Amino acid sequence: MTIPPRYLVLANLALLAAIAYVTSSAVGTAIAAKLTPLPPIHISPPPGPLAREARKPDSYYALIHTRDIFNSAKPEPEKPKGPPPRTELKVKLWGVAIHTNGPSSCVIEDLGTHQQQYYKVGDTVQGIATVARVEWDKVILSRDGQEEVLDLTPDLKRPANMVVPSPAASAPGPTDEHIQLVGENQYRIDRAEVDSALENMSQLMTQIRAVPHFEGGKSTGFRLFAIRQDSLFDKIGLKNGDILQEINGSELSDPSRALALFSELRNEQSLTVKVLRNKELKTLNYQFQ
């Protein structure tokens, strides 16, 4: 099919007109953009630096530990521990010595062998328990990682509500014809009574218990315990808890010297004993006839 020449001319003219229109529109838009002023632009100043927050106390972060977001299964809180149970060891506590400088000590009897031994903190009892702490009325033993209590023999304890009587009221009266109280802390004793007692020293020593007493790391005497009622020591006015410090001017800082003094009593006509009782120094005087 052949297109007539007149139609080709019309088509070219239409195409040229379209191109001219598009070109003029683009040029006009560009010129208008150049001639139109730009709108004003307002830029806000940048914000200042953020203030550093002060460190909060550890309690502020305790909530994080309480929620425990990394461990939903929380362990049960530990129950408060009660007092240690009484020991089941076959032993008996006869006395204690509290030391401010150095380890405290105690005297414990093995009820199986009936032997008394002197123990300090850290020593082993019966090969299975350790003396962990020494207190005024008990000893804390440690066995297999657990604590046990060994109480002082009840008759050696001083009741908390005990009233300390005056010297006149506390002075015992004459207990028999061989030992007589003739004044405040003044006793008259038959020589035969002393000789009879000293003939059996082992029996005499069963009437009383004594452990070394220390102050400032130095031995200052012996604390007396378990004085048997109506024994010789009871009759001559000694009390549980007394600290025996001197006999006839000789200090009892050496245990061997204390035993030697008992033997020397056979040749003495009088005896002066100094004891510390309830933090008060007392002097007991004895006359032998």
C-alpha positions as CSV (number, residue, x, y, z in Angstrom):
1,M,0.0,0.0,0.0
2,T,1.4,3.4,-1.0
3,I,0.8,6.5,1.2
4,P,0.2,9.5,-0.9
5,P,2.7,12.3,-0.6
6,R,0.3,14.8,0.9
7,Y,-0.3,12.6,3.9
8,L,3.4,12.3,4.6
9,V,3.7,16.1,4.6
10,L,0.9,16.4,7.1
11,A,2.4,13.9,9.4
12,N,5.8,15.6,9.4
13,L,4.2,18.9,10.2
14,A,2.3,17.5,13.2
15,L,5.5,15.8,14.5
16,L,7.4,19.1,14.2
17,A,4.6,21.0,16.0
18,A,4.7,18.5,18.9
19,I,8.4,18.7,19.3
20,A,8.3,22.5,19.2
21,Y,5.6,22.5,22.0
22,V,7.5,20.2,24.3
23,T,10.8,22.1,23.8
24,S,9.2,25.5,24.5
25,S,7.4,24.2,27.6
26,A,10.7,22.8,29.0
27,V,12.5,26.1,28.3
28,G,9.8,28.1,30.0
29,T,9.8,26.0,33.1
30,A,13.6,26.3,33.4
31,I,13.5,30.1,33.0
32,A,10.7,30.4,35.5
33,A,12.7,28.3,38.0
34,K,15.7,30.6,37.6
35,L,13.6,33.8,38.1
36,T,11.6,32.6,41.1
37,P,13.4,33.4,44.5
38,L,14.1,30.5,46.9
39,P,12.0,30.4,50.1
40,P,13.8,31.3,53.4
41,I,15.3,28.3,55.3
42,H,15.5,28.4,59.1
43,I,17.9,25.9,60.7
44,S,17.6,25.2,64.5
45,P,20.9,25.2,66.5
46,P,22.2,21.7,67.5
47,P,21.2,20.5,71.0
48,G,23.9,20.8,73.7
49,P,25.7,17.7,75.1
50,L,23.7,15.4,77.3
51,A,24.5,15.6,81.0
52,R,26.1,12.4,82.4
53,E,23.9,10.7,85.0
54,A,25.4,10.3,88.4
55,R,26.2,6.7,89.5
56,K,23.4,5.2,91.6
57,P,23.9,3.1,94.7
58,D,24.0,-0.7,94.4
59,S,20.6,-0.9,95.9
60,Y,19.1,0.8,92.8
61,Y,20.1,-2.2,90.7
62,A,18.9,-4.8,93.2
63,L,15.6,-5.1,91.2
64,I,17.6,-6.6,88.3
65,H,18.9,-9.4,90.6
66,T,15.5,-9.9,92.1
67,R,13.8,-10.4,88.8
68,D,16.6,-12.7,87.6
69,I,15.6,-12.5,83.9
70,F,18.2,-15.1,83.0
71,N,17.0,-17.7,85.4
72,S,13.3,-18.2,85.8
73,A,13.6,-21.1,88.2
74,K,14.9,-19.3,91.4
75,P,16.4,-21.4,94.2
76,E,14.6,-21.4,97.5
77,P,16.0,-19.0,100.1
78,E,18.2,-20.5,102.8
79,K,16.4,-21.0,106.0
80,P,18.0,-19.4,109.1
81,K,20.1,-21.8,111.1
82,G,19.1,-22.7,114.6
83,P,21.5,-23.2,117.5
84,P,24.0,-26.0,117.2
85,P,22.8,-29.4,118.7
86,R,24.3,-30.9,121.8
87,T,27.2,-33.1,121.2
88,E,26.8,-36.9,121.3
89,L,30.4,-37.4,122.3
90,K,30.9,-39.2,125.6
91,V,32.7,-36.3,127.2
92,K,32.2,-33.9,130.1
93,L,33.2,-30.2,130.3
94,W,34.7,-29.4,133.7
95,G,36.0,-25.9,133.2
96,V,37.0,-23.1,130.8
97,A,39.6,-20.4,130.7
98,I,38.9,-17.3,128.5
99,H,42.0,-15.6,127.1
100,T,41.9,-12.1,125.7
101,N,45.4,-12.6,124.1
102,G,45.9,-16.1,122.7
103,P,43.6,-19.1,122.4
104,S,41.1,-19.9,125.1
105,S,41.2,-23.3,126.8
106,C,39.1,-25.8,128.6
107,V,39.2,-29.0,130.6
108,I,37.3,-32.0,129.1
109,E,36.9,-35.4,130.7
110,D,36.6,-38.5,128.5
111,L,33.8,-40.5,130.2
112,G,35.1,-43.7,128.8
113,T,38.5,-43.5,130.3
114,H,37.7,-41.0,133.1
115,Q,40.7,-39.0,132.1
116,Q,40.7,-35.2,132.0
117,Q,42.8,-33.3,129.5
118,Y,43.6,-29.6,128.9
119,Y,42.5,-28.4,125.4
120,K,43.0,-25.1,123.6
121,V,41.1,-23.8,120.6
122,G,42.1,-25.9,117.6
123,D,42.9,-29.0,119.6
124,T,41.3,-32.3,118.7
125,V,38.9,-34.1,121.1
126,Q,38.7,-37.9,120.9
127,G,40.4,-37.7,117.4
128,I,37.1,-36.7,115.7
129,A,36.1,-33.2,116.9
130,T,37.9,-29.9,117.1
131,V,37.6,-27.2,119.8
132,A,36.2,-24.3,117.7
133,R,35.3,-21.8,120.4
134,V,35.4,-21.5,124.1
135,E,32.7,-19.5,125.9
136,W,31.9,-18.9,129.6
137,D,29.4,-21.7,129.9
138,K,30.0,-24.0,127.0
139,V,32.5,-25.2,124.3
140,I,31.6,-25.3,120.6
141,L,33.0,-28.4,118.9
142,S,33.3,-28.8,115.1
143,R,32.8,-32.3,113.7
144,D,32.5,-33.2,110.0
145,G,31.9,-29.5,109.2
146,Q,29.0,-29.2,111.7
147,E,29.1,-27.4,115.1
148,E,28.1,-29.1,118.3
149,V,27.7,-27.7,121.8
150,L,29.3,-29.1,125.0
151,D,27.8,-27.4,128.0
152,L,29.5,-26.8,131.2
153,T,28.5,-29.2,134.0
154,P,25.3,-27.7,135.4
155,D,26.5,-27.5,139.0
156,L,29.5,-25.4,137.8
157,K,27.3,-22.7,136.2
158,R,26.5,-19.5,138.1
159,P,22.8,-18.7,137.7
160,A,22.1,-15.5,135.8
161,N,19.7,-14.3,138.6
162,M,22.0,-15.2,141.5
163,V,22.4,-12.4,144.0
164,V,25.9,-12.0,145.4
165,P,25.6,-11.7,149.2
166,S,27.6,-9.5,151.4
167,P,30.8,-10.8,153.0
168,A,29.1,-11.2,156.4
169,A,26.1,-13.1,154.9
170,S,28.3,-15.3,152.7
171,A,30.7,-16.4,155.4
172,P,29.8,-19.9,156.3
173,G,29.4,-20.9,159.9
174,P,31.4,-23.7,161.6
175,T,30.7,-26.9,159.8
176,D,32.3,-29.3,162.3
177,E,34.5,-29.3,165.4
178,H,37.7,-29.6,163.3
179,I,37.2,-26.4,161.2
180,Q,35.8,-23.3,162.9
181,L,35.1,-19.8,161.5
182,V,36.4,-17.3,164.1
183,G,36.0,-14.1,162.1
184,E,35.4,-12.7,158.7
185,N,37.5,-15.0,156.4
186,Q,39.4,-16.2,159.5
187,Y,39.5,-20.0,160.2
188,R,40.9,-22.2,162.9
189,I,41.7,-25.7,161.7
190,D,42.9,-28.8,163.6
191,R,46.3,-30.0,162.5
192,A,45.1,-33.5,162.4
193,E,42.4,-32.6,159.8
194,V,45.1,-31.2,157.5
195,D,47.4,-34.1,158.0
196,S,44.6,-36.6,157.2
197,A,43.7,-34.7,154.0
198,L,47.3,-34.5,152.8
199,E,47.9,-38.2,153.3
200,N,45.6,-38.9,150.3
201,M,46.3,-36.2,147.7
202,S,44.6,-38.1,144.9
203,Q,41.4,-38.3,146.9
204,L,41.8,-34.6,147.9
205,M,42.0,-33.5,144.3
206,T,38.7,-35.2,143.4
207,Q,37.0,-32.7,145.7
208,I,37.8,-29.7,143.4
209,R,38.7,-28.9,139.8
210,A,41.1,-26.1,138.8
211,V,42.2,-24.7,135.4
212,P,44.8,-22.1,134.7
213,H,43.6,-18.5,134.5
214,F,45.2,-16.1,132.1
215,E,45.1,-12.3,131.8
216,G,47.0,-10.5,129.0
217,G,48.6,-13.8,128.0
218,K,50.1,-14.4,131.4
219,S,49.0,-17.0,134.0
220,T,47.7,-15.3,137.1
221,G,46.4,-18.3,139.0
222,F,43.8,-21.0,138.9
223,R,40.0,-20.8,138.5
224,L,38.2,-23.2,140.8
225,F,35.3,-25.4,139.8
226,A,33.2,-28.3,141.0
227,I,33.9,-27.8,144.7
228,R,32.1,-30.7,146.4
229,Q,29.6,-29.7,149.1
230,D,30.9,-30.5,152.6
231,S,34.4,-31.1,151.2
232,L,37.5,-29.7,152.9
233,F,37.6,-26.9,150.3
234,D,34.0,-26.1,150.9
235,K,34.4,-25.9,154.6
236,I,37.4,-23.5,154.4
237,G,35.3,-21.0,152.5
238,L,36.4,-21.5,148.8
239,K,33.7,-20.8,146.2
240,N,33.2,-22.0,142.6
241,G,34.6,-19.4,140.3
242,D,37.3,-18.2,142.7
243,I,40.6,-17.5,141.1
244,L,43.3,-18.7,143.4
245,Q,46.3,-16.3,143.1
246,E,48.6,-16.6,146.1
247,I,49.4,-18.9,149.0
248,N,51.6,-17.5,151.7
249,G,52.8,-14.8,149.4
250,S,53.8,-17.2,146.6
251,E,52.1,-16.5,143.2
252,L,50.5,-19.5,141.6
253,S,51.7,-18.9,138.1
254,D,53.4,-22.3,137.8
255,P,51.3,-25.5,138.2
256,S,54.2,-27.4,139.6
257,R,54.8,-24.8,142.3
258,A,51.1,-24.9,143.3
259,L,51.3,-28.7,143.9
260,A,54.5,-28.2,145.9
261,L,52.8,-25.7,148.2
262,F,50.3,-28.3,149.3
263,S,53.1,-30.5,150.6
264,E,54.7,-27.6,152.4
265,L,51.5,-27.1,154.5
266,R,52.5,-29.9,156.8
267,N,55.1,-27.6,158.4
268,E,53.1,-24.3,158.4
269,Q,51.4,-22.9,161.5
270,S,49.3,-20.4,159.5
271,L,48.2,-20.0,155.9
272,T,47.2,-16.9,153.9
273,V,45.4,-17.4,150.6
274,K,44.4,-14.7,148.2
275,V,41.6,-15.2,145.8
276,L,39.8,-13.0,143.2
277,R,36.1,-13.4,143.7
278,N,33.6,-11.5,141.5
279,K,36.5,-9.2,140.5
280,E,37.2,-8.4,144.2
281,L,40.4,-9.5,145.9
282,K,39.9,-11.4,149.1
283,T,42.3,-12.7,151.7
284,L,41.5,-15.9,153.6
285,N,43.5,-16.6,156.8
286,Y,43.9,-20.1,158.4
287,Q,45.4,-21.0,161.7
288,F,46.4,-24.6,162.4
289,Q,46.3,-26.0,166.0
